Structures are given as structure tokens and as C-alpha cells.
Amino acid sequence: MDRAAGSISHPPYFDGENYAAWKAKMKAFLWSLDACVWNTVVFGYSPPTKTIINKSKTMSDEGKGDGDVVTEEVVFKPHEEWTLAEQTHSMNNQKGLNALFTALSPDQFSNISNCETSKEAWDILQVTYEGTNAVKESKLQRYVTQFEIIRMEEDETFSDFYAKLNSIVNACANLGDKIPESRVVKKVLRSLPSRFQPKKTAIEEVRDLNTMKIAELVGSLKTYEMELPTVKRSKNIALKAVKEECEESEEIGDEEFALITRQFQKFLKSKNFKGKGTSSGSKPFKSNNFNSKKVPDLLNKLRVENVMNVRVLDMRQKNVLIP
């Protein structure tokens, strides 16, 4: 069995990686032992004590006793004097400490090996992997900023987007600032791209966003996404990728240059560059209307269109695009 997963009888294993996930699992495990065990981890444990009253006589300068002096001293109780409640409290502390000792790898155990209470061990691990309060506040502000600016991209699936958003929400909760569910619901709707607009409008008009569950919203949006025309969307994405690839390419091969040159010559003939008359109703092309500075732009446009046509044809042959 994978120790990192833990079990009912064994605590989740921690080797120094992914402390946030281990912390959530360990909290649940300690609570499952007993609610008092978790309370001991949170609020701490102190061994039982008792107060001893000491009496002593004071002596005057003449050697006569003036009276008794009473002093009080607080000492730890011997184990045999512990009450049942004190024994139970101590046992809860030991259960928590034993669970933490057992859960850690040898390298991590060295950090808390000298601890005598479960709270002390728990606090050391928190400071080690989450930082001080100032560090935690800084991390929290960063996650909150990410929560506000994250948006779903046009070519991104809803599952991928929600996985990123949910990771941010969980990180905030682990740092002590749980984002309300209604705020997450509104954030999801606010971040959807244009293809979800009909569904978004319907939800906002029919449902109360302050009481809607995030799981219900996620399921509804996933179902809606499955019914979208995914083929058309994939085609647009593929064409966009081809166009970007063509625009990024700057080198022209000899064969491609020859093809573009022939196409450009046909373009000039179609415009009657030589000034000859054309068919009825058309005007001859005047050389003074021709701007030689635009030749590179025209060549580049023809090159891009030619490459795009070749790439699209190739993708159609591979059944990537539907004609």
C-alpha cells in the first residue's frame, strides 16, 4: 500500500513534498482518532500540576519564634496521583504525537524528534513549510490576486480551467482564508469565454447565485460544453495555428519563391500592367498608379496564402479538418 495515501489505521506519509495536501489528510486522520486528540493538537497540552504549601517559622534576633511563614510551590503531579480526566488528556496528547511521529519520513522526523506535545510538533511543521504569519499573509495575497485575474481562454476546456481555479481556492483555504462558495460561483461565470454566453445568461436569470452550489454549476457547464460544436472550434484553432506558423516563418525556399513569382506575374497581367486595353467596360492599368513599395507586402501576402493552402490541404488529407 502506498503510505502517502494513508489508511484508517495508519496516518498519511509525509516526505517533505506537497505539505498542503498532507496537512489536510493529517487533520482528518487526527480528528478520526478522537475529537479530543485534534483539540490537543490545536490548543496544546500541559502536564497536571499540584500546589504544595510549605510552612516555616521565623526566628527573631533573640532566638524566639515570631510565627509561621506560609509559601506555595507548584510542582508536577506524580503519575500515581493523576485523575482519570488528566490521564485521558495525556493519552490524547500522546496519540497525536505518535501519529505525527509515524507519519514523517526519517528526514522530516528529525525536525520534531525532541517535541513533547503534539501541538509543538504541529506548529514546527507549519512554520517550516508554510512560513511565519508574515510569509503566510504574503502567499495569501498572491493567491488572491491570481484568483481575481484568472480567465478561461477561448481554446481552453472548462475542466482545465476549473482545475487551475480550484487549486487556487484550495491554497487559500490551506492558508486560513476560505473563499466563500458563492464568490467562487460568481467568479466562474465571470471568467467564461463568449461561447458560454447563452448558458451563462440562462443561469444568471433562473438561479440564485448566492445559494447555488459550485458542484452543480461545474456539472452544468461541463454538460453544456459537451454539446458545443467542437469540430468547428477545433477547425478554427487549427487554422489559427497554421496562420501563426506562416507569419512566424521568414525564410523562403527557391521553389516557393519561384511559385510566388509566377503568381505575382499573373497578378500583374490581371491588372494589365503593360497598359493594354482590356475587355469592354474595364479600364487599363496605369503604371503611375502602381506603387513599387507595396511589392514586398504583396509577395508576403501571396506567400502566406500559398503556405496556408498547402497546410490546410495536408490537414484535410489527414482528417484533422472537415472540408
C-alpha positions in Angstrom: 0.0 0.0 0.0 1.2 3.5 -0.8 2.0 5.1 2.5 1.4 8.6 1.1 -2.3 7.7 0.7 -2.6 6.6 4.4 -5.4 4.4 5.7 -7.9 4.2 8.6 -5.2 2.7 10.9 -2.1 4.4 9.5 -1.5 8.2 9.1 -0.7 9.7 5.7 3.1 9.6 4.9 5.0 12.9 4.6 8.4 13.1 2.9 8.6 16.9 2.6 6.6 17.2 -0.7 3.1 18.7 -1.0 2.7 19.8 2.6 -0.8 21.4 1.9 -2.3 18.1 0.8 -0.7 16.2 3.6 -1.9 18.7 6.2 -5.5 18.3 5.1 -5.2 14.5 5.2 -3.4 14.5 8.6 -6.0 16.8 10.1 -8.8 14.4 9.1 -6.8 11.4 10.4 -6.2 13.0 13.8 -9.8 14.0 14.1 -10.8 10.4 13.3 -8.8 9.2 16.3 -10.9 11.4 18.6 -12.1 15.0 18.6 -10.1 15.5 21.8 -6.9 14.4 20.0 -7.3 17.2 17.5 -8.2 19.7 20.2 -5.0 18.8 21.9 -3.0 19.4 18.7 -4.7 22.8 18.3 -4.8 24.1 21.9 -1.9 22.2 23.4 -1.3 20.1 26.5 0.3 20.8 29.9 1.1 18.0 32.4 -1.1 18.2 35.5 0.3 20.0 38.5 -0.4 20.5 42.1 0.3 23.2 44.7 2.4 22.3 47.8 2.0 24.6 50.8 5.2 24.9 52.8 5.2 26.3 56.4 8.3 27.6 58.1 8.9 29.5 61.4 10.7 32.8 61.5 13.1 33.5 64.3 13.8 36.8 66.0 17.2 38.1 66.8 16.6 36.9 70.4 16.0 33.4 69.2 12.3 33.4 69.8 9.8 32.3 67.1 7.7 35.1 65.8 5.2 33.0 63.8 4.7 30.7 60.7 5.5 31.7 57.1 3.4 30.0 54.5 4.7 29.6 51.0 3.2 27.9 47.9 5.0 25.9 45.3 3.6 24.5 42.1 5.0 21.1 41.1 4.2 18.4 38.6 1.9 15.7 39.9 3.3 12.2 40.2 1.6 9.8 37.8 0.0 7.8 40.5 -1.9 10.9 41.6 -3.4 11.7 38.2 -7.2 11.8 38.0 -9.0 9.9 35.2 -9.6 13.1 33.3 -5.9 14.0 33.5 -4.9 10.6 32.3 -7.2 10.9 29.3 -5.9 14.3 28.4 -2.3 13.0 28.5 -3.3 10.0 26.4 -4.9 12.3 23.7 -1.6 14.2 23.5 0.4 11.0 23.1 -1.9 9.7 20.4 -1.5 12.9 18.4 2.3 12.9 18.9 2.6 9.3 18.0 0.6 9.8 14.8 2.8 12.7 13.7 6.0 10.8 14.5 4.7 7.8 12.5 3.7 9.9 9.5 7.0 11.5 8.9 10.0 10.3 6.9 13.3 10.0 8.8 14.5 13.3 7.4 11.3 15.1 8.5 11.2 13.3 11.8 14.4 15.0 12.8 12.6 18.4 12.9 10.2 17.3 15.7 12.0 14.4 17.4 12.5 16.4 20.6 8.9 17.6 20.9 6.9 16.5 23.9 3.5 17.7 22.8 1.5 17.2 19.6 0.9 21.0 19.3 4.6 21.8 19.4 5.3 19.3 16.7 2.4 20.5 14.5 3.4 24.2 14.9 7.0 23.4 13.9 5.9 21.7 10.7 3.6 24.6 9.9 6.3 27.2 10.3 8.8 25.1 8.3 6.5 24.5 5.3 4.1 27.5 5.4 6.3 30.1 7.0 5.6 32.7 9.6 2.4 34.7 9.7 4.0 37.4 7.6 5.0 34.8 5.0 1.6 33.2 5.0 0.0 36.6 4.5 2.2 37.3 1.5 1.4 34.0 0.0 -2.3 34.5 0.6 -2.2 37.9 -1.2 -0.5 36.3 -4.2 -3.2 33.6 -4.4 -6.0 36.1 -4.1 -4.5 38.1 -6.9 -4.3 35.0 -9.1 -8.0 34.3 -8.2 -9.1 37.7 -9.4 -7.1 37.8 -12.7 -7.5 34.2 -13.9 -9.7 33.8 -17.0 -10.8 30.9 -19.2 -9.1 31.0 -22.6 -11.1 30.6 -25.9 -9.2 27.4 -26.8 -9.2 26.0 -23.2 -11.5 23.3 -21.9 -13.7 24.0 -18.9 -12.2 21.1 -17.0 -8.6 22.5 -17.4 -9.7 26.0 -16.3 -11.6 24.8 -13.2 -8.7 22.6 -12.2 -6.5 25.7 -12.1 -9.1 27.8 -10.3 -9.8 25.1 -7.7 -6.1 24.8 -7.0 -6.0 28.5 -6.1 -9.1 28.2 -3.9 -7.7 25.2 -2.0 -4.4 27.0 -1.5 -6.2 30.0 0.1 -8.1 27.6 2.4 -4.9 25.9 3.5 -3.5 29.3 4.4 -6.6 30.1 6.6 -8.7 32.1 4.2 -11.5 30.0 2.8 -13.2 31.7 -0.2 -17.0 31.6 0.1 -18.7 29.2 -2.3 -20.9 32.0 -3.7 -17.9 34.0 -4.6 -16.4 31.1 -6.5 -19.6 30.5 -8.4 -19.7 34.2 -9.5 -16.0 34.1 -10.4 -16.5 31.0 -12.7 -19.4 32.7 -14.5 -17.5 35.9 -14.8 -14.5 34.1 -16.4 -16.3 32.2 -19.1 -15.5 32.9 -22.8 -18.0 34.1 -25.3 -19.1 30.6 -26.4 -20.6 30.0 -22.9 -22.6 33.3 -23.0 -26.1 31.6 -23.7 -25.6 29.2 -20.8 -24.3 32.0 -18.5 -27.3 34.2 -19.2 -29.7 31.4 -18.5 -28.1 30.5 -15.2 -28.0 34.2 -14.0 -31.7 34.7 -14.9 -33.0 31.5 -13.3 -30.7 30.7 -10.4 -29.8 32.5 -7.2 -26.0 32.7 -7.4 -25.7 33.2 -3.6 -27.1 29.8 -2.9 -26.0 27.8 -5.9 -23.5 25.0 -5.2 -20.2 25.0 -7.1 -20.5 21.3 -7.9 -23.9 21.9 -9.5 -22.5 24.7 -11.6 -19.5 22.7 -12.7 -21.6 19.8 -13.8 -24.0 22.0 -15.8 -21.2 23.8 -17.6 -19.4 20.6 -18.4 -22.6 19.2 -19.9 -23.1 22.3 -21.9 -19.6 22.2 -23.3 -20.0 18.7 -24.5 -22.9 19.8 -26.6 -21.0 22.6 -28.3 -19.8 22.2 -32.0 -16.4 21.1 -31.0 -15.4 20.2 -34.6 -15.9 23.8 -35.8 -14.0 25.1 -32.8 -11.1 22.7 -33.5 -11.0 23.8 -37.1 -10.7 27.5 -36.2 -7.9 26.7 -33.7 -6.1 24.7 -36.4 -6.4 27.5 -38.9 -5.2 30.0 -36.4 -2.1 27.8 -35.6 -1.3 27.5 -39.3 -1.6 31.2 -39.8 0.7 32.0 -36.8 3.2 29.5 -38.1 3.2 31.1 -41.5 3.6 34.6 -40.1 6.5 33.5 -37.9 8.3 31.9 -40.9 10.7 34.4 -42.6 12.8 32.2 -44.8 11.7 31.4 -48.4 12.9 28.4 -50.3 13.9 28.6 -54.0 10.9 26.6 -55.2 8.5 28.6 -53.0 10.0 31.8 -54.3 9.6 30.7 -57.9 6.0 29.8 -57.3 5.3 33.1 -55.7 7.0 34.9 -58.6 4.7 33.2 -61.1 1.7 34.1 -59.1 2.8 37.7 -58.9 3.3 37.8 -62.6 -0.3 36.5 -63.1 -1.4 39.2 -60.7 0.3 41.9 -62.8 -1.2 40.5 -66.0 -4.7 40.5 -64.5 -4.2 44.2 -63.7 -3.0 44.8 -67.3 0.4 46.2 -66.1 1.6 46.8 -69.7 -1.2 49.4 -70.3 -3.0 47.5 -73.0 -6.8 47.7 -73.2 -9.0 45.1 -71.8 -12.4 43.8 -72.4 -15.3 46.2 -72.7 -16.1 48.1 -69.5 -12.7 47.8 -67.9 -10.1 50.4 -67.6 -6.4 49.9 -68.5 -4.0 49.7 -65.6 -1.8 52.9 -65.4 1.8 52.5 -64.4 1.7 55.7 -62.4 -0.9 54.1 -60.2 1.4 51.3 -59.3 3.3 51.7 -56.0 6.5 49.7 -56.1 6.9 49.9 -52.3 3.9 47.6 -52.0 5.6 44.8 -53.9 7.2 43.2 -50.7 3.8 43.3 -49.0 2.1 41.7 -51.9 4.8 39.0 -52.2 4.5 38.2 -48.5 0.7 38.1 -48.7 0.9 35.6 -51.6 3.5 33.5 -49.8 1.3 33.3 -46.6 -1.8 32.4 -48.6 0.1 29.8 -50.6 1.6 28.1 -47.5 -1.8 28.2 -45.7 -3.5 26.5 -48.6 -0.9 23.7 -48.6 -1.1 23.2 -44.9 -4.9 23.2 -44.8 -4.9 20.7 -47.7 -2.5 18.5 -45.8 -4.6 18.6 -42.7 -7.7 17.7 -44.7 -6.0 14.7 -46.1 -5.1 13.7 -42.5 -8.8 14.2 -41.4 -7.7 16.9 -39.0 -10.2 19.3 -40.7 -13.5 18.7 -42.3 -13.8 20.3 -45.8 
